[in-house]
Amino acid sequence: MPDRSEVCVLVPTLNEAETIGTVLESFSEHGFENILVVDGDSTDGTREIARDHGARVIVQSGTGKGQAVREALRHIEAPYVLMLDGDATYRAEDADAMLEPLLSGRAEHVIGDRFADMEPGAMSRLNRTGNRIINRAFRWIHGRDLEDILSGYRAFTLESAERLTLTESGFGIETEMAVECVKHGVRTEVVPIRYEARPDESETNLHPFRDGATIILTLYQMAKTNNPLFYFGSVGALSSLVGVVLGGYVAYDWFVPPRTSHEVIAIVSVFSILVGIQLLIFGVLSDMIVALNREQTRRLEELAEQLGGDRPAATPEESAEAASTNGAADADGDPEADELASAGDRD
């Protein structure tokens, strides 16, 4: 493991007075002294408890976990970040396993898989079902299986975080980070962790239906730039399906006696089919543009690495020789300087 000072433990909080002290104490006991608590203006004394346990505390200027994470990144200078919730559901004992892929160079972003070892009662049946649905939707829409994209236990390099475009303000931040990692080719690894139940006296800030709907919407909206074929194709397919159903109804009433014409419905049917086909074509073209852009970005990165590797640093002897050669060239190539020097000698 590296020097613990190279790791910043980031803990976004909102009214976690019952658990924040235990969380900070456990990480301090494991040698983590650089701990940053970003508090969402708690009213239960969370900030005071965090300061008493030696954490650096800032009050976020906005609201929501996502906004807290974005603001925190501007205050972090350590090369590695270990992010977790302040509700005592994540253990300091798993920190080394979370950081190891970063330090070995295998990954730039690590997700802790809560389902690998979940304490009984740590997650309600409703939340478990919602998590499964969201993870499957992520795999279907964005083409990667990251096991547990909603996990709040993350480890990542500061450099990789700066490459992500984060805009979410609430609990959709984990989903956005996962999508951005796929979009920008950030090497991501999943690590099994232990997920423990919240203490009975600690209340969750998560609203399953509202936050679940927000996360699903985030997944779909972010497909616009990461998987445009799905984003535009799904709308186009739905529009075409509506047009076909309406057209079938019009055709049925026309061919089956007594014949009835539905001009308005027929026009809507044709319009829906045309719009659907156009959206499908637009989705295909957008997908080709995204694929081409990714390929060009990958080649530019490879070229930059090759150019960087082909330029070895000059040795001290070579630097001295180059300086001597440049000095001689300057003296030989400046007749006015030679004339002035000669005049000075005559005087």
Secondary structure, DSSP 8 states (H G I E B T S, - for coil): ---GGGEEEEEEESS-TTTHHHHHHHHHHTT---EEEEE---SSSHHHHHHHTT-EEEE-SS-SHHHHHHHHHTT--SSEEEE--SSS-B-GGGHHHHHHHHHTTS-SEEEEEEEEEE-TTSS-HHHHHHHHHHHHHHHHHHS---S-TT-S-EEEEHHHHHTS-----STTHHHHHHHHHHHTT--EEEEEEEE----TT------HHHHHHHHHHHHHHHHHHH-HHHHHHHHHHHHHHHHHHHHHHHHHHHHSSS----HHHHHHHHHHHHHHHHHHHHHHHHHHHHHHHHHHHHHHHHHHHHHHHT-----HHHHHHHHHHHHHHHHHT-HHHHHHHHHHHH-
